[in-house]
């Protein structure tokens, strides 16, 4: 697809590009057709419910691509371990915590990138660059097995190689969960984590991997966490007096990520249907707040009604002037700029899928 001329897009088309949605089934049904026609999303993320077999996954992604007027990001959370969307196709991949050096991370990333492109993906919501040391490993935040090593330096060395290899092989990476979720004591899928670390620990540990990957020019996309940091000057409160998640915070997204760290790439929310958001805000209101904070794309990964409610809330906020159209245009410029880097899918080769599965078995064996 040719790069679209932003000036020719309607406001409805522009707003649609800000949405990174999930689809309900493992094939294109009437609900998915309605989402593609009415929302016109900028990105689609597949989950285990969508991925059953290699040929089926490629057919689904090819059809989704054909239904999009503008080339979509086609993404997945493919980390390995607990977050392994391709295990039905390729067998289980090792978790980040089992990857102890950059060389192994590069091998895994190369396998993932080739598999994703054969299946029709062009993006991966990985790597995780949160820091989980031995003390933090006791927390119930769900990140223990997903993080590399036990220090910020480990995360930088291993995560950097994973990201570099993934992207050099034609798959856009997305580092997460900014500004660092490793010290959270609860899982943001369930409720809003309060990360009670000091300013010094935040700067030298949690923020450090993001700062390094951004300053090195490796980061093209960043996912922002639903978490609060009460000991930091950046922390804001909402109108209800509650601590505002970083994902909805102008201070974290615009002041810290955009201005201080100088990141002008794509910024996407973590899933807006997580408990940390829906238990404190409606998905529509939270979506408006996220865009006002400086986010480019809103990830809404399951509920069809939530996707439409969020789109309607954003449209209403633009119509009333609560969201300036300049915010929409800036986000769209970043989206279109990154879409220019999308690599086409590789030819579908079932034998190569089998070969990649064997390489994963060998990788797992080498880590035993």
Secondary structure, 3 states (H helix, E strand, C coil): CCCCCHHHCCHHHHHHCCEEECCCCCCCCHHHHHHHHHCCCCEEEECHHHCCCHHHHHHHHHHHHHHCCCCCEEEECEEECCEECCHHHHCCCCCHHHCCCHHHHHHHHHHHHHHHHHHCCCEECCCECCCCCCCHHHCCCCCCCCCCCCCHHHHHHHHHHHHHHHHHCCCEECEEEECCCCCCCCCCCCCCEECCCCHHHHHHHHCHHHHHHHHCCCCCEEEECCEECCCCCCCCECCCCCECCHHHCHHHHHHHHHHHCCCCCEEEECCCCCHHHHCCCCHHHHHHHHHHHCCCEEEECCCHHHHHHHHHHHHHHHHCCCCCHHHHHHHHHHHHHHHCCCCCCCCCCHHHHHHHHHHHHHHHHHCC
